[in-house]
Amino acid sequence: MDLLANPIPEAVFFEEDKLYVCLASFPIARGHTIVVWKEAIVDLNLLGRHDYEHLMDTVNVIREALLKALQVEKVYLLYMDEARHVHWYLVPRYNEEGINALSHEPTRISDFSLAKEIKDELKNLV
């Protein structure tokens, strides 16, 4: 099983027993976020109903925080399973539409100030 790389500590802006949320190490857009299930589960269909609902509720709250913090109208949710570990990508859409919004060359993240902004928005939502 491929493993997800450990997140950069400064990029993590939410963590609890079952999952953590962080800015992507190589984002394709400003605010590109990853919601990662901590337990090594290879596919969504292997999560129990309660865990699946908890994961999706968290994804939804994170999406709301991104919408507010980044002042965008859309956040794409992507589940691609290339790492064989349950995780969701949340990619804000700025001026581009459709698949073009996902075609940017990723660059290594160096500014983590956005993590604090999103964390602050989360406090207002929870």
Backbone as a printed PyTorch tensor [residue, N CA C, xyz], in Angstrom:
tensor([[[  0.8430,  -1.1870,   0.0000],
         [  0.0000,   0.0000,   0.0000],
         [  0.8780,   1.2360,   0.0000]],

        [[  0.6000,   2.1800,  -0.9000],
         [  1.2840,   3.4620,  -0.8790],
         [  0.7750,   4.2520,   0.3080]],

        [[  1.6560,   5.0250,   0.8840],
         [  1.2650,   5.8380,   2.0310],
         [  1.2970,   7.3050,   1.6620]],

        [[  0.4360,   8.0600,   2.2890],
         [  0.4980,   9.5000,   2.1290],
         [  1.7120,  10.0020,   2.8870]],

        [[  2.3730,  10.9880,   2.3400],
         [  3.5090,  11.5890,   3.0390],
         [  3.0170,  12.2680,   4.3090]],

        [[  3.8540,  12.2990,   5.3130],
         [  3.4900,  13.0190,   6.5330],
         [  3.3100,  14.4890,   6.2030]],

        [[  2.2960,  15.1130,   6.7770],
         [  2.0680,  16.5250,   6.4710],
         [  3.1430,  17.4030,   7.1010]],

        [[  3.3390,  18.5550,   6.5240],
         [  4.2110,  19.5620,   7.1180],
         [  3.4680,  20.0950,   8.3370]],

        [[  4.0670,  20.0490,   9.5250],
         [  3.3350,  20.4330,  10.7470],
         [  2.6550,  21.8010,  10.6670]],

        [[  3.3110,  22.7750,  10.0600],
         [  2.7250,  24.1210,   9.9540],
         [  1.4980,  24.1520,   9.0510]],

        [[  1.3450,  23.1330,   8.2150],
         [  0.2260,  23.0890,   7.2730],
         [ -1.0400,  22.5040,   7.8880]],

        [[ -0.9110,  21.7880,   9.0090],
         [ -2.0680,  21.1540,   9.6510],
         [ -2.8630,  22.2230,  10.3950]],

        [[ -4.1530,  22.3310,  10.0680],
         [ -4.9670,  23.3300,  10.7600],
         [ -6.1600,  22.7280,  11.4940]],

        [[ -6.3450,  21.4160,  11.3970],
         [ -7.3810,  20.7380,  12.1770],
         [ -6.9420,  19.2940,  12.3680]],

        [[ -7.1230,  18.8050,  13.6050],
         [ -6.7950,  17.4090,  13.8760],
         [ -7.6550,  16.9160,  15.0190]],

        [[ -8.0670,  15.6690,  14.8950],
         [ -8.8300,  15.0040,  15.9470],
         [ -8.4510,  13.5280,  15.9160]],

        [[ -9.1350,  12.7180,  16.6830],
         [ -8.7610,  11.3050,  16.8090],
         [ -8.7350,  10.5480,  15.4860]],

        [[ -9.7080,  10.7970,  14.6110],
         [ -9.8650,   9.9690,  13.4160],
         [ -9.2870,  10.5670,  12.1400]],

        [[ -9.0430,  11.8680,  12.1170],
         [ -8.5830,  12.4810,  10.8820],
         [ -7.8120,  13.7540,  11.1570]],

        [[ -7.1390,  14.2360,  10.1220],
         [ -6.5020,  15.5500,  10.1900],
         [ -6.7140,  16.2540,   8.8570]],

        [[ -6.5460,  17.5780,   8.8870],
         [ -6.7490,  18.3990,   7.7050],
         [ -5.5520,  19.3290,   7.5710]],

        [[ -5.0170,  19.4150,   6.3580],
         [ -3.8420,  20.2620,   6.1530],
         [ -3.8440,  20.8560,   4.7490]],

        [[ -3.0620,  21.9110,   4.5960],
         [ -2.8040,  22.4340,   3.2690],
         [ -1.9330,  21.4240,   2.5280]],

        [[ -2.1620,  21.2820,   1.2420],
         [ -1.3780,  20.3490,   0.4280],
         [  0.0770,  20.7950,   0.3720]],

        [[  0.9930,  19.8410,   0.4240],
         [  2.4240,  20.1530,   0.3360],
         [  2.7990,  20.6860,  -1.0430]],

        [[  2.0970,  20.2160,  -2.0730],
         [  2.3220,  20.6750,  -3.4450],
         [  0.9730,  21.0810,  -4.0480]],

        [[  0.4590,  22.2370,  -3.6360],
         [ -0.8850,  22.6380,  -4.0680],
         [ -0.9530,  22.9990,  -5.5480]],

        [[ -2.1150,  22.7200,  -6.1400],
         [ -2.3600,  23.1540,  -7.5150],
         [ -3.1420,  24.4620,  -7.5380]],

        [[ -3.5790,  24.9250,  -6.3690],
         [ -4.2630,  26.2110,  -6.2320],
         [ -4.0680,  26.6860,  -4.7950]],

        [[ -4.1190,  27.9880,  -4.5890],
         [ -4.0150,  28.5300,  -3.2360],
         [ -5.1740,  27.9770,  -2.4050]],

        [[ -4.8580,  27.3780,  -1.2630],
         [ -5.8800,  26.8110,  -0.4000],
         [ -6.1770,  25.3440,  -0.6450]],

        [[ -5.4850,  24.7220,  -1.5890],
         [ -5.6440,  23.2820,  -1.8590],
         [ -5.4150,  22.5430,  -0.5420]],

        [[ -6.4220,  21.8120,  -0.1140],
         [ -6.4570,  21.2030,   1.2150],
         [ -6.6760,  19.7020,   1.0960]],

        [[ -6.1650,  18.9580,   2.0840],
         [ -6.3450,  17.5090,   2.1080],
         [ -6.9460,  17.1100,   3.4510]],

        [[ -8.0210,  16.3250,   3.4000],
         [ -8.6360,  15.7460,   4.6000],
         [ -8.2320,  14.2770,   4.6030]],

        [[ -7.5010,  13.8540,   5.6360],
         [ -6.9030,  12.5150,   5.6640],
         [ -7.4440,  11.7030,   6.8340]],

        [[ -7.9580,  10.5240,   6.5260],
         [ -8.3760,   9.5610,   7.5410],
         [ -7.1120,   8.9440,   8.1210]],

        [[ -6.9620,   8.9560,   9.4380],
         [ -5.7150,   8.4810,  10.0530],
         [ -5.5100,   6.9740,   9.9310]],

        [[ -6.5600,   6.2090,  10.1410],
         [ -6.4270,   4.7580,  10.0590],
         [ -6.1470,   4.3520,   8.6130]],

        [[ -5.3150,   3.3570,   8.4240],
         [ -4.9420,   2.9040,   7.0830],
         [ -6.0920,   2.1280,   6.4480]],

        [[ -6.9960,   2.8600,   5.8180],
         [ -8.1350,   2.2860,   5.0950],
         [ -7.9050,   2.6050,   3.6190]],

        [[ -7.9840,   1.5940,   2.7500],
         [ -7.6070,   1.8060,   1.3520],
         [ -8.7230,   2.3520,   0.4630]],

        [[ -9.9780,   2.2790,   0.9050],
         [-11.0550,   2.7840,   0.0540],
         [-12.2460,   3.2050,   0.9030]],

        [[-12.9810,   4.1890,   0.4050],
         [-14.1560,   4.6970,   1.1230],
         [-15.1560,   3.6080,   1.4630]],

        [[-15.3370,   2.6470,   0.5610],
         [-16.3530,   1.6150,   0.7990],
         [-15.9960,   0.7060,   1.9730]],

        [[-14.7860,   0.8080,   2.4980],
         [-14.3790,   0.0040,   3.6530],
         [-14.6140,   0.7210,   4.9810]],

        [[-15.0070,   1.9860,   4.9170],
         [-15.3600,   2.7160,   6.1370],
         [-16.7600,   2.2990,   6.5740]],

        [[-16.9650,   2.1740,   7.8550],
         [-18.3130,   1.9420,   8.3550],
         [-19.1660,   3.1820,   8.1400]],

        [[-20.4750,   3.0080,   8.2150],
         [-21.3990,   4.1140,   7.9550],
         [-21.1310,   5.3120,   8.8560]],

        [[-20.9560,   5.0830,  10.1540],
         [-20.7200,   6.1760,  11.0980],
         [-19.4270,   6.9310,  10.7490]],

        [[-18.3600,   6.1830,  10.4650],
         [-17.0880,   6.8220,  10.1130],
         [-17.2000,   7.5800,   8.7940]],

        [[-17.8900,   6.9990,   7.8140],
         [-18.0770,   7.6730,   6.5320],
         [-18.8270,   8.9940,   6.7260]],

        [[-19.8970,   8.9650,   7.5010],
         [-20.6670,  10.1870,   7.7410],
         [-19.8310,  11.2230,   8.4860]],

        [[-19.0320,  10.7720,   9.4370],
         [-18.1540,  11.6920,  10.1660],
         [-17.1420,  12.3440,   9.2130]],

        [[-16.5370,  11.5330,   8.3530],
         [-15.5850,  12.0520,   7.3740],
         [-16.2450,  13.0830,   6.4700]],

        [[-17.4090,  12.7560,   5.9320],
         [-18.0730,  13.6600,   4.9940],
         [-18.5890,  14.9200,   5.6800]],

        [[-19.0400,  14.8110,   6.9290],
         [-19.4250,  16.0100,   7.6860],
         [-18.2230,  16.9340,   7.8510]],

        [[-17.0680,  16.3450,   8.1460],
         [-15.8500,  17.1440,   8.2990],
         [-15.4590,  17.7870,   6.9740]],

        [[-15.5090,  17.0290,   5.8870],
         [-15.2040,  17.5810,   4.5650],
         [-16.1070,  18.7770,   4.2820]],

        [[-17.3860,  18.6710,   4.6140],
         [-18.3190,  19.7580,   4.3600],
         [-17.9800,  21.0040,   5.1780]],

        [[-17.6370,  20.8300,   6.4460],
         [-17.2830,  21.9790,   7.2910],
         [-15.9980,  22.6310,   6.7820]],

        [[-15.0340,  21.8330,   6.3880],
         [-13.7840,  22.3750,   5.8430],
         [-14.0720,  23.1360,   4.5530]],

        [[-14.9380,  22.5890,   3.7130],
         [-15.3210,  23.2800,   2.4710],
         [-15.9240,  24.6400,   2.7750]],

        [[-16.8090,  24.6950,   3.7640],
         [-17.4190,  25.9750,   4.1590],
         [-16.3630,  26.9640,   4.6310]],

        [[-15.4050,  26.4860,   5.4220],
         [-14.3370,  27.3620,   5.9130],
         [-13.4850,  27.8860,   4.7580]],

        [[-13.2050,  27.0290,   3.7840],
         [-12.4310,  27.4700,   2.6190],
         [-13.1940,  28.5130,   1.8120]],

        [[-14.4880,  28.2900,   1.6120],
         [-15.3020,  29.2620,   0.8750],
         [-15.2240,  30.6400,   1.5240]],

        [[-15.3220,  30.6760,   2.8360],
         [-15.2960,  31.9540,   3.5520],
         [-13.8960,  32.5610,   3.6050]],

        [[-12.8990,  31.7630,   3.9500],
         [-11.5320,  32.2820,   4.0990],
         [-10.9580,  32.7700,   2.7730]],

        [[-11.2760,  32.0750,   1.6830],
         [-10.7010,  32.3990,   0.3810],
         [-11.6150,  33.2640,  -0.4690]],

        [[-12.8500,  33.4230,  -0.0300],
         [-13.8550,  34.2040,  -0.7560],
         [-13.9930,  33.7180,  -2.2040]],

        [[-14.1480,  32.4120,  -2.3280],
         [-14.3980,  31.8030,  -3.6360],
         [-15.8250,  31.2680,  -3.6490]],

        [[-16.3500,  31.0460,  -4.8380],
         [-17.7140,  30.5380,  -4.9540],
         [-17.7840,  29.0190,  -4.9740]],

        [[-16.6830,  28.3770,  -5.3290],
         [-16.6780,  26.9180,  -5.4530],
         [-15.4140,  26.3310,  -4.8340]],

        [[-15.5770,  25.1310,  -4.2900],
         [-14.4500,  24.3080,  -3.8660],
         [-14.7210,  22.9120,  -4.4170]],

        [[-13.8290,  22.4490,  -5.2770],
         [-13.9760,  21.1090,  -5.8410],
         [-13.5800,  20.0600,  -4.8110]],

        [[-14.3430,  18.9790,  -4.7470],
         [-14.0300,  17.8360,  -3.8930],
         [-13.5500,  16.7130,  -4.8040]],

        [[-12.3560,  16.1880,  -4.5210],
         [-11.7770,  15.1390,  -5.3590],
         [-11.3660,  13.9520,  -4.5040]],

        [[-11.8150,  12.7850,  -4.9170],
         [-11.3910,  11.5390,  -4.2850],
         [-10.7960,  10.6910,  -5.3940]],

        [[ -9.4740,  10.5790,  -5.4200],
         [ -8.8180,   9.9270,  -6.5500],
         [ -8.1620,   8.6020,  -6.1860]],

        [[ -7.9060,   8.3420,  -4.9340],
         [ -7.4400,   7.0360,  -4.4600],
         [ -6.0760,   6.5990,  -4.9920]],

        [[ -5.2610,   7.5270,  -5.4900],
         [ -3.9610,   7.1100,  -6.0130],
         [ -2.9970,   6.6730,  -4.9160]],

        [[ -3.1930,   7.1180,  -3.6860],
         [ -2.3010,   6.7330,  -2.5840],
         [ -2.8200,   5.5080,  -1.8320]],

        [[ -3.9750,   4.9990,  -2.2260],
         [ -4.5910,   3.8470,  -1.5560],
         [ -4.7180,   4.0790,  -0.0600]],

        [[ -5.1880,   5.2640,   0.2750],
         [ -5.4470,   5.6510,   1.6650],
         [ -6.5710,   6.6830,   1.6100]],

        [[ -7.6000,   6.5140,   2.4020],
         [ -8.7650,   7.3980,   2.3360],
         [ -8.3620,   8.8400,   2.6310]],

        [[ -8.5970,   9.6890,   1.6460],
         [ -8.3600,  11.1260,   1.8000],
         [ -9.1270,  11.8670,   0.7010]],

        [[ -9.4910,  13.0950,   0.9990],
         [-10.1850,  13.9640,   0.0540],
         [ -9.3130,  15.1650,  -0.2410]],

        [[ -9.3110,  15.5860,  -1.5090],
         [ -8.7070,  16.8600,  -1.8910],
         [ -9.8260,  17.8860,  -1.9930]],

        [[ -9.5950,  19.0530,  -1.4510],
         [-10.5070,  20.1730,  -1.6130],
         [ -9.7180,  21.2580,  -2.3320]],

        [[-10.1460,  21.5860,  -3.5450],
         [ -9.4040,  22.5280,  -4.3800],
         [-10.2910,  23.7250,  -4.6900]],

        [[ -9.9290,  24.9040,  -4.1730],
         [-10.7090,  26.1030,  -4.4620],
         [-10.6620,  26.4330,  -5.9540]],

        [[-11.7830,  26.9060,  -6.4540],
         [-11.8340,  27.3520,  -7.8460],
         [-11.8360,  28.8720,  -7.8570]],

        [[-10.9050,  29.4320,  -8.5560],
         [-10.8120,  30.8800,  -8.6650],
         [-11.4610,  31.3280,  -9.9680]],

        [[-10.7350,  31.8720, -10.9010],
         [-11.3320,  32.4190, -12.1190],
         [-11.5650,  31.3870, -13.2090]],

        [[-10.9130,  30.2580, -13.1240],
         [-11.0550,  29.2450, -14.1630],
         [-12.2230,  28.3240, -13.8460]],

        [[-12.7670,  27.7440, -14.8820],
         [-13.8770,  26.8270, -14.6860],
         [-13.5070,  25.4320, -15.1520]],

        [[-14.2320,  24.4780, -14.6310],
         [-14.0810,  23.1040, -15.0770],
         [-12.7170,  22.5180, -14.7850]],

        [[-12.3340,  21.5820, -15.6150],
         [-11.1070,  20.8170, -15.4050],
         [ -9.8640,  21.6930, -15.4920]],

        [[ -9.9320,  22.8370, -16.1700],
         [ -8.7800,  23.7360, -16.2610],
         [ -8.3150,  24.2120, -14.8920]],

        [[ -9.2280,  24.2890, -13.9470],
         [ -8.8650,  24.7280, -12.5990],
         [ -7.9490,  23.7240, -11.9160]],

        [[ -7.8920,  22.5110, -12.4230],
         [ -7.0890,  21.4540, -11.8040],
         [ -5.8120,  21.1510, -12.5820]],

        [[ -5.5100,  21.9470, -13.5890],
         [ -4.4000,  21.6080, -14.4770],
         [ -3.1130,  22.3690, -14.1880]],

        [[ -3.0430,  23.0900, -13.0900],
         [ -1.8440,  23.8550, -12.7740],
         [ -0.7330,  22.9510, -12.2530]],

        [[  0.4850,  23.3140, -12.5520],
         [  1.6520,  22.5650, -12.0710],
         [  1.8170,  22.8170, -10.5720]],

        [[  1.8280,  21.7730,  -9.7600],
         [  1.9900,  21.9710,  -8.3190],
         [  3.3730,  22.5260,  -7.9800]],

        [[  3.4200,  23.3920,  -6.9960],
         [  4.6830,  23.9070,  -6.4770],
         [  4.6910,  23.7130,  -4.9700]],

        [[  5.8590,  23.5130,  -4.4020],
         [  5.9850,  23.2520,  -2.9610],
         [  5.4830,  24.4490,  -2.1640]],

        [[  4.6530,  24.1800,  -1.1690],
         [  4.1040,  25.2370,  -0.3250],
         [  5.2150,  25.8350,   0.5420]],

        [[  5.1900,  27.1570,   0.6970],
         [  6.1830,  27.8170,   1.5410],
         [  5.5460,  28.8270,   2.4890]],

        [[  4.3200,  29.2280,   2.2050],
         [  3.6160,  30.1950,   3.0510],
         [  2.4630,  29.4670,   3.7410]],

        [[  2.5460,  29.4060,   5.0640],
         [  1.5450,  28.6640,   5.8330],
         [  0.5400,  29.5760,   6.5320]],

        [[  0.5650,  30.8690,   6.2300],
         [ -0.3350,  31.8090,   6.9040],
         [ -1.7980,  31.4900,   6.6230]],

        [[ -2.0770,  30.9110,   5.4850],
         [ -3.4550,  30.5580,   5.1420],
         [ -4.0200,  29.5170,   6.1040]],

        [[ -3.1810,  28.6540,   6.6440],
         [ -3.6490,  27.6430,   7.6020],
         [ -4.3090,  28.3140,   8.7970]],

        [[ -3.7340,  29.4080,   9.2800],
         [ -4.3180,  30.1350,  10.4140],
         [ -5.6450,  30.7820,  10.0140]],

        [[ -5.7070,  31.3530,   8.8280],
         [ -6.9510,  31.9760,   8.3640],
         [ -8.0860,  30.9500,   8.2940]],

        [[ -7.7980,  29.7870,   7.7580],
         [ -8.8200,  28.7460,   7.6450],
         [ -9.2100,  28.2460,   9.0330]],

        [[ -8.2250,  28.0740,   9.8980],
         [ -8.4960,  27.6420,  11.2750],
         [ -9.4110,  28.6420,  11.9720]],

        [[ -9.1740,  29.9290,  11.7630],
         [-10.0370,  30.9590,  12.3500],
         [-11.4650,  30.8510,  11.8200]],

        [[-11.6220,  30.5910,  10.5300],
         [-12.9620,  30.4110,   9.9580],
         [-13.6410,  29.1800,  10.5390]],

        [[-12.8770,  28.1280,  10.7720],
         [-13.4400,  26.9120,  11.3740],
         [-14.0230,  27.1980,  12.7470]],

        [[-13.3480,  28.0350,  13.5200],
         [-13.8420,  28.3810,  14.8600],
         [-15.2160,  29.0310,  14.7790]],

        [[-15.4490,  29.8050,  13.7280],
         [-16.7450,  30.4620,  13.5520],
         [-17.8390,  29.4930,  13.1170]],

        [[-17.4460,  28.3660,  12.5350],
         [-18.4210,  27.4130,  12.0050],
         [-18.7840,  26.2970,  12.9770]],

        [[-17.9270,  26.0340,  13.9270],
         [-18.1550,  24.8950,  14.8240],
         [-18.6630,  25.3450,  16.1700]]])
